[in-house]
Amino acid sequence: MERKKYSSYAEIERDLEILKLEKEINYQKLVLSFQKTKESITPQNIVNGFISSYTGYVKKSFPEILQSILPFIINWFINRKRGD
């Protein structure tokens, strides 16, 4: 990185002020990011995220689950009626 050459103290002060403001902006961004992360890590949000991730999986595999369970349910009903 090339060194900047200053011709007056006013230029140095201006650049220092810019750097100070950039530092404050980055600090506030960090604070905001931390607050958003803290708000998102609640038991309710964790459970909702867990449920939503498995909801899609269950919806996709529901026909396969139903095909594997349906014969057992039918046999249970058939055997239940024979026992009466």
For each residue, the residues with C-beta under 8 A, 3 or more apart:
1:
2:
3:
4: 15
5:
6: 9 11 12 15
7: 11
8: 11 12
9: 6 12 13
10: 13 14
11: 6 7 8 14 15
12: 6 8 9 15 16
13: 9 10 16 17
14: 10 11 17 18
15: 4 6 11 12 18 19
16: 12 13 19 20
17: 13 14 20 21
18: 14 15 21 22
19: 15 16 22 23
20: 16 17 23 24
21: 17 18 24 25
22: 18 19 25 26
23: 19 20 26 27
24: 20 21 27 28
25: 21 22 28 29
26: 22 23 29 30
27: 23 24 30 31
28: 24 25 31 32
29: 25 26 32 33
30: 26 27 33 34
31: 27 28 34 35
32: 28 29 35 36
33: 29 30 36 37
34: 30 31 37 38
35: 31 32 38 39
36: 32 33 39 40
37: 33 34 40 41
38: 34 35 41
39: 35 36 42
40: 36 37 45
41: 37 38 45 46
42: 39 45 46
43: 46 47
44: 47 48
45: 40 41 42 48 49
46: 41 42 43 49 50
47: 43 44 50 51
48: 44 45 51 52
49: 45 46 52 53
50: 46 47 53 54
51: 47 48 54 55
52: 48 49 55 56
53: 49 50 56 57
54: 50 51 57 58
55: 51 52 58 59
56: 52 53 59 60
57: 53 54 60 61
58: 54 55 61 62 65
59: 55 56 62
60: 56 57
61: 57 58 64 65
62: 58 59 65 66
63: 66 67
64: 61 67 68
65: 58 61 62 68 69
66: 62 63 69 70
67: 63 64 70
68: 64 65 71
69: 65 66 72 73
70: 66 67 73 74
71: 68 74 75
72: 69 75 76
73: 69 70 76 77
74: 70 71 77 78
75: 71 72 78 79
76: 72 73 79 80
77: 73 74 80 81
78: 74 75 81 82
79: 75 76 82 83
80: 76 77 83 84
81: 77 78 84
82: 78 79
83: 79 80
84: 80 81
